[in-house]
Structure formats: C-alpha cells, structure tokens
Amino acid sequence: MNTIKFIVTAGVEEHVFRKDSFRQITTTYTSGDTGSVDIYFSPEGDIVDLDRIRLIVYKDFISTITTSIQRLLSESKNSEVKHSQTKGIYQQVTSMGYTAG
C-alpha cells in the first residue's frame, strides 16, 4: 500500500494518506501573490466528508505544484511533501494546512 505524507509543521504535525484514497485537486487564486492547491482524500472511504490538505503557493507555481502532486500520487512508492523546504519546487509553498472531513 503506497502512501503520501504531508508534513505540515516540521516534525510536529504530519498526515499520511493511502494514495488510493485520493479524490481530487482544486486550485484557486485571486489578485494577490499566492493561491491555494487543495488536495482531497477519503481515508475512511466516505465520499461526502473528505479530508483536505491545503497548500498556499506563490501564484506563478500553482500549475507546477499541482503537476508535481499528481506525479507523486501516481508513483508506486511512498512519497512525502514537507512545508518550508529550502530547495526544490516545494520551497514555493508558503504554508500548509489540514482540515478533517
């Protein structure tokens, strides 16, 4: 069973989902510098109350982050996304949050 782990705050809060519980990705942005990438999972198989990971991303990188997340979800290995990375594409994520469904 392959998983994807989101480390929301360094070493303090992390959420692990089975990749087969992934449901959808949505993106939104306004006139500011950032937008959001919302990733939805149904870890208990519930199609109504989905868990959400929200990444706040610099607007110019929303498409790149979305493509990267989709690639990670399609790989047959465990994956990890960390908040506040100092290099790589995920350094464009300004904050990350979790909302239980």
C-alpha positions in Angstrom: 0.0 0.0 0.0 1.6 3.3 -1.2 1.2 6.4 0.9 1.8 10.1 0.6 2.8 12.0 3.7 2.3 15.8 4.2 4.4 17.3 7.0 2.5 20.4 7.8 4.8 21.8 10.6 8.3 20.5 10.8 8.3 17.3 12.9 5.1 18.3 14.7 2.1 17.7 12.5 2.0 15.2 9.7 -0.8 13.4 7.9 -0.4 10.2 5.9 -2.9 9.1 3.3 -3.1 6.0 1.2 -2.7 7.1 -2.4 -5.8 5.2 -3.4 -7.9 7.4 -1.1 -7.1 10.5 -3.3 -10.2 12.1 -4.7 -9.4 15.4 -6.4 -7.2 18.5 -6.6 -8.6 22.0 -7.0 -6.8 25.3 -7.3 -7.9 28.9 -6.6 -6.3 32.3 -6.7 -7.2 36.0 -6.6 -5.3 39.1 -7.4 -2.6 38.7 -4.7 0.7 36.9 -5.0 -0.5 33.5 -3.8 -3.2 30.9 -4.4 -4.2 27.6 -3.0 -3.9 24.0 -4.1 -6.4 21.8 -2.2 -5.9 18.0 -2.2 -8.8 15.9 -1.1 -8.7 12.4 0.3 -11.4 10.0 1.7 -9.3 7.9 4.2 -12.4 6.2 5.6 -14.0 5.7 2.2 -16.5 8.4 2.9 -17.3 10.3 -0.3 -19.0 13.2 1.5 -16.7 14.2 4.3 -13.3 14.5 2.6 -10.1 15.4 4.4 -8.3 18.3 2.8 -4.6 19.3 2.6 -4.3 23.0 1.6 -1.1 24.3 0.2 -0.7 28.1 -0.1 1.6 28.6 -3.1 3.1 31.5 -5.0 0.7 32.0 -7.9 3.3 31.5 -10.6 4.0 28.0 -9.3 0.4 26.7 -8.8 0.4 24.6 -12.1 3.9 23.2 -11.3 3.0 22.2 -7.8 -0.3 20.6 -9.0 1.6 18.6 -11.6 4.2 17.5 -9.0 1.5 16.4 -6.6 -0.3 14.4 -9.3 3.0 12.8 -10.3 3.7 11.8 -6.6 0.2 10.3 -6.3 0.8 8.2 -9.5 4.1 6.8 -8.4 4.1 3.3 -6.8 6.2 4.2 -3.8 5.8 6.2 -0.6 6.0 10.0 -1.1 6.5 13.0 1.2 5.7 16.7 0.9 7.2 19.0 3.5 6.4 22.5 4.5 9.2 25.1 4.4 11.6 23.3 2.2 14.7 25.2 1.3 15.2 23.8 -2.2 13.2 22.2 -4.9 9.7 23.1 -6.1 8.1 22.9 -2.7 10.0 25.9 -1.4 7.3 27.8 -3.3 4.7 26.6 -0.7 4.3 29.4 1.8 2.0 27.4 4.2 0.3 24.1 4.5 -2.8 23.1 6.5 -5.1 20.2 7.2 -8.9 20.1 7.6 -10.6 16.8 8.7 -13.7 15.8 6.8 
